Amino acid sequence: MKNIILENDNIIALTELNKHFPQMIDLIVIDPPYNTNIEHIGYRDSNFKDGWISFIEPRLKLGYTLLSKVGVMFIHIDENELINLTNLCYEIFGINNVNILVWKKVNNHFDQNRIHKSVNNIKSTHEYILLCYRNKKNTKLTEMKQPIYENNNWIEILTPMESILDNLGTTSSAKDEINELLGSREAFSTPKPMRLIKEMVRVSTHKYSIILDFFAGSGTTGHAVLDLNKEDGGKRKFILVTNNESDICRKVTVPRISKAIEINGYNAEFKVSAESSIDNLLLD
């Protein structure tokens, strides 16, 4: 199969993917709406008329059935829905199959272009990532490459993934990446840094894994997969799912992946479809 970008409602896409990839996905990375009224992604608070959990629950359950026996899911979230999401993941994955990680989204080494907002009592410098295992007991994550700043130089050390993730890019540096690829830091307002996602891919996949992101947004997950493949000679494939609100797929996701391939010389191709059925996409 080739890499795939699906422009569709992710409930429809996940249902279709379950026909073709049941228990075949080694990694799912998602950055769902945080229930903070971010309009550009098409999931405003008004869409959560039955509650945010009612919105996310069926999507997580469909994603769970796609995970391989050693598959994992990384879910980005902030404090607004952390408790609700954690309890839901305990229900779906089992309480022993869920870890809570902290990502430091602010770092002076990377935040050259950060727009500083006024602080109301406490400065928010982190977000959360839930790491959910299909079966933690039978799953062993490999080591990540941790950047550390030592003697005025950046070096990388191999280390197990830790519960606090730092020096892997920030919200500001992620916008710098978008600017480099699409010519504007505002092309997508809530990207995640490619390096952060790349280390998630590194620790949880092998060279022939399939990686899924069903809230693909700007396409960072696809970019991370391609970058790791170039580094280690992998043949991993990505499946990205994003909706058509504000033409995100055609104006952001697809151009970002195309530009990343062009600039970085990735040996990769991808297909794009807005059709409900993906049968034709799987024909190489």
C-alpha positions as CSV (number, residue, x, y, z in Angstrom):
1,M,0.0,0.0,0.0
2,K,1.0,3.6,-0.4
3,N,0.6,6.3,2.2
4,I,-3.0,7.5,2.4
5,I,-4.7,10.8,3.2
6,L,-8.5,10.6,3.6
7,E,-10.6,13.7,3.5
8,N,-13.7,12.6,5.4
9,D,-15.5,12.5,8.7
10,N,-13.3,10.3,10.9
11,I,-16.2,8.2,12.1
12,I,-16.9,7.2,8.5
13,A,-13.2,6.7,7.8
14,L,-12.6,4.7,10.9
15,T,-15.5,2.4,10.1
16,E,-14.1,1.8,6.6
17,L,-10.6,1.3,7.9
18,N,-11.9,-1.4,10.3
19,K,-13.0,-3.4,7.2
20,H,-9.4,-3.5,5.9
21,F,-7.0,-3.1,8.9
22,P,-8.5,-4.8,12.0
23,Q,-5.8,-5.2,14.6
24,M,-3.2,-4.2,12.0
25,I,-2.2,-0.7,13.2
26,D,0.8,-0.5,15.4
27,L,0.5,3.2,16.3
28,I,-2.3,5.7,16.5
29,V,-1.4,9.3,17.2
30,I,-4.2,11.8,17.6
31,D,-4.4,15.5,18.6
32,P,-8.2,15.9,19.0
33,P,-9.9,19.2,19.6
34,Y,-9.4,20.2,23.2
35,N,-12.9,21.5,23.8
36,T,-11.6,25.1,23.9
37,N,-13.6,26.6,21.0
38,I,-11.0,26.3,18.3
39,E,-13.2,27.1,15.3
40,H,-10.8,26.4,12.4
41,I,-10.8,22.7,12.8
42,G,-14.6,22.4,12.5
43,Y,-15.3,20.9,16.0
44,R,-16.5,23.9,18.0
45,D,-18.0,23.6,21.5
46,S,-21.4,23.8,19.8
47,N,-20.7,20.5,18.1
48,F,-20.4,18.8,21.5
49,K,-24.1,19.2,22.2
50,D,-24.1,15.8,23.9
51,G,-20.8,16.5,25.7
52,W,-17.1,16.2,24.6
53,I,-16.9,12.7,25.8
54,S,-19.8,11.6,23.7
55,F,-18.0,13.1,20.7
56,I,-14.6,11.4,21.3
57,E,-15.8,8.0,22.7
58,P,-17.0,6.3,19.5
59,R,-13.9,7.4,17.7
60,L,-11.6,6.0,20.4
61,K,-13.5,2.7,20.4
62,L,-13.2,2.4,16.6
63,G,-9.5,3.2,16.9
64,Y,-9.0,0.6,19.6
65,T,-10.3,-2.2,17.3
66,L,-7.7,-1.2,14.7
67,L,-4.7,-1.5,17.1
68,S,-2.5,-4.6,16.7
69,K,-1.8,-6.8,19.7
70,V,1.2,-4.6,20.6
71,G,-0.4,-1.4,19.3
72,V,-0.4,1.8,21.2
73,M,-2.3,5.1,21.0
74,F,-0.9,8.5,22.0
75,I,-3.7,11.1,22.7
76,H,-2.8,14.8,23.1
77,I,-5.0,16.7,25.5
78,D,-5.0,19.7,27.9
79,E,-6.4,20.1,31.4
80,N,-10.0,20.8,30.2
81,E,-10.8,17.2,29.4
82,L,-7.9,15.3,31.0
83,I,-9.9,13.7,33.8
84,N,-12.8,12.8,31.6
85,L,-10.5,11.4,28.9
86,T,-8.4,9.4,31.3
87,N,-11.5,7.8,32.8
88,L,-12.8,6.9,29.3
89,C,-9.4,5.4,28.4
90,Y,-9.5,3.3,31.6
91,E,-12.8,2.0,30.4
92,I,-11.7,1.2,26.8
93,F,-8.1,0.1,27.3
94,G,-8.2,-1.0,31.0
95,I,-6.7,0.9,33.9
96,N,-3.4,-1.0,33.7
97,N,-2.9,0.0,30.0
98,V,-2.9,3.8,30.4
99,N,0.0,6.1,31.3
100,I,-0.2,9.9,31.6
101,L,2.7,11.8,30.1
102,V,3.5,15.5,30.3
103,W,4.8,17.5,27.3
104,K,6.6,20.8,28.0
105,K,5.1,23.0,25.3
106,V,7.3,26.0,26.2
107,N,11.1,26.0,25.9
108,N,13.3,29.0,25.5
109,H,15.7,27.1,23.2
110,F,13.0,26.7,20.6
111,D,10.7,29.6,21.2
112,Q,12.4,32.4,19.2
113,N,9.1,33.5,17.6
114,R,6.7,32.8,20.5
115,I,4.0,35.5,21.0
116,H,3.9,35.9,24.8
117,K,0.5,36.1,26.3
118,S,-0.4,37.8,29.6
119,V,-0.2,35.5,32.6
120,N,-3.3,35.1,34.8
121,N,-1.8,33.7,38.1
122,I,-0.1,30.7,36.6
123,K,1.8,30.4,33.3
124,S,0.7,27.3,31.3
125,T,3.9,25.5,30.1
126,H,2.7,22.0,29.5
127,E,0.0,19.7,28.0
128,Y,-0.7,16.1,28.5
129,I,-0.4,13.0,26.4
130,L,-2.2,9.8,27.3
131,L,-0.3,6.7,26.2
132,C,-2.8,3.8,25.9
133,Y,-1.7,0.2,25.2
134,R,-3.7,-2.6,23.6
135,N,-1.8,-4.8,26.0
136,K,0.9,-3.2,28.0
137,K,2.1,-6.4,29.5
138,N,3.0,-7.8,26.1
139,T,4.3,-4.5,24.6
140,K,7.8,-3.2,24.9
141,L,8.6,0.3,23.7
142,T,12.1,0.8,22.2
143,E,14.4,3.7,23.2
144,M,13.9,7.2,22.0
145,K,16.5,9.7,20.9
146,Q,16.5,12.4,23.6
147,P,18.1,15.8,22.7
148,I,20.0,17.3,25.6
149,Y,21.8,20.6,25.7
150,E,25.4,20.1,27.0
151,N,28.4,22.3,26.9
152,N,26.6,24.7,24.5
153,N,25.8,21.9,22.1
154,W,22.8,19.7,21.4
155,I,23.5,16.0,21.6
156,E,21.2,13.0,21.4
157,I,21.2,10.1,23.8
158,L,19.3,6.9,23.6
159,T,17.0,6.5,26.5
160,P,13.6,5.0,27.5
161,M,10.7,7.4,27.0
162,E,10.1,9.3,30.2
163,S,6.8,10.6,31.7
164,I,8.0,14.2,31.1
165,L,8.8,15.0,27.5
166,D,11.1,18.0,26.9
167,N,13.4,19.4,24.2
168,L,11.3,17.8,21.5
169,G,9.9,21.0,20.1
170,T,7.1,23.3,21.3
171,T,3.9,24.9,20.1
172,S,5.9,27.8,18.9
173,S,8.5,25.8,17.1
174,A,5.8,23.7,15.5
175,K,4.4,26.9,13.9
176,D,7.9,27.7,12.7
177,E,7.9,24.3,10.9
178,I,4.6,25.2,9.3
179,N,6.0,28.5,8.2
180,E,9.0,26.8,6.6
181,L,6.7,24.4,4.7
182,L,3.7,26.6,3.9
183,G,5.0,30.1,4.2
184,S,2.9,31.2,7.2
185,R,3.0,30.5,10.9
186,E,-0.8,31.0,10.8
187,A,-1.5,28.4,8.2
188,F,-2.5,26.0,11.0
189,S,-2.9,27.4,14.5
190,T,-2.5,24.2,16.7
191,P,0.3,22.1,15.1
192,K,2.5,19.8,17.2
193,P,6.3,19.7,16.6
194,M,7.4,17.0,14.2
195,R,10.2,15.8,16.5
196,L,7.8,15.1,19.3
197,I,5.7,12.9,17.1
198,K,8.7,11.3,15.4
199,E,9.9,9.9,18.8
200,M,6.5,8.5,19.4
201,V,6.8,6.7,16.1
202,R,10.3,5.6,16.9
203,V,9.5,3.9,20.2
204,S,6.3,2.1,19.2
205,T,6.8,0.9,15.6
206,H,9.0,-1.3,13.5
207,K,10.2,-0.6,10.0
208,Y,7.0,-2.0,8.3
209,S,4.4,-0.6,10.7
210,I,1.2,1.2,9.7
211,I,0.6,4.4,11.6
212,L,-2.8,6.2,11.8
213,D,-3.8,9.7,12.7
214,F,-7.5,10.3,12.5
215,F,-7.3,14.0,13.6
216,A,-4.5,14.7,11.2
217,G,-4.7,18.5,11.0
218,S,-1.6,19.8,9.5
219,G,-0.2,16.3,8.8
220,T,2.6,16.3,11.4
221,T,2.3,12.6,11.9
222,G,2.8,11.8,8.2
223,H,5.8,14.1,8.2
224,A,7.3,12.3,11.2
225,V,6.8,8.9,9.7
226,L,8.6,10.0,6.5
227,D,11.4,11.6,8.4
228,L,12.0,8.5,10.5
229,N,11.9,6.3,7.4
230,K,14.6,8.4,5.8
231,E,16.7,8.1,9.0
232,D,16.5,4.3,9.5
233,G,15.5,3.0,6.1
234,G,12.1,2.1,7.2
235,K,9.1,1.3,5.0
236,R,6.4,2.5,7.5
237,K,3.2,3.8,6.0
238,F,0.9,6.4,7.3
239,I,-2.9,6.9,7.1
240,L,-4.0,10.4,7.8
241,V,-7.7,11.3,8.2
242,T,-8.9,14.9,8.3
243,N,-12.2,16.6,7.6
244,N,-13.0,19.2,4.9
245,E,-13.8,22.1,7.3
246,S,-12.1,25.2,6.0
247,D,-10.5,23.0,3.3
248,I,-7.9,21.9,5.9
249,C,-7.1,18.7,3.9
250,R,-6.5,20.5,0.5
251,K,-5.0,23.7,1.8
252,V,-2.9,22.4,4.7
253,T,-2.5,18.6,5.1
254,V,-1.7,17.7,1.5
255,P,0.5,20.7,0.7
256,R,2.5,20.2,4.0
257,I,3.2,16.5,3.1
258,S,4.0,17.4,-0.5
259,K,6.4,20.2,0.6
260,A,8.0,18.0,3.2
261,I,8.8,15.4,0.6
262,E,10.2,18.0,-1.8
263,I,12.3,19.8,0.7
264,N,13.7,16.8,2.5
265,G,14.0,14.4,-0.4
266,Y,11.8,11.7,1.1
267,N,11.4,8.6,-1.1
268,A,7.6,8.5,-0.7
269,E,4.3,8.8,-2.4
270,F,0.8,9.2,-1.1
271,K,-2.8,9.0,-2.4
272,V,-5.6,11.4,-1.5
273,S,-9.3,10.5,-1.5
274,A,-12.6,12.0,-0.3
275,E,-14.5,8.8,-1.1
276,S,-16.2,6.8,1.6
277,S,-14.7,3.5,0.3
278,I,-10.9,3.1,0.3
279,D,-10.8,-0.1,-1.9
280,N,-9.3,1.7,-4.9
281,L,-6.6,3.3,-2.7
282,L,-5.3,-0.1,-1.6
283,L,-4.7,-1.2,-5.2
284,D,-1.0,-0.6,-6.1
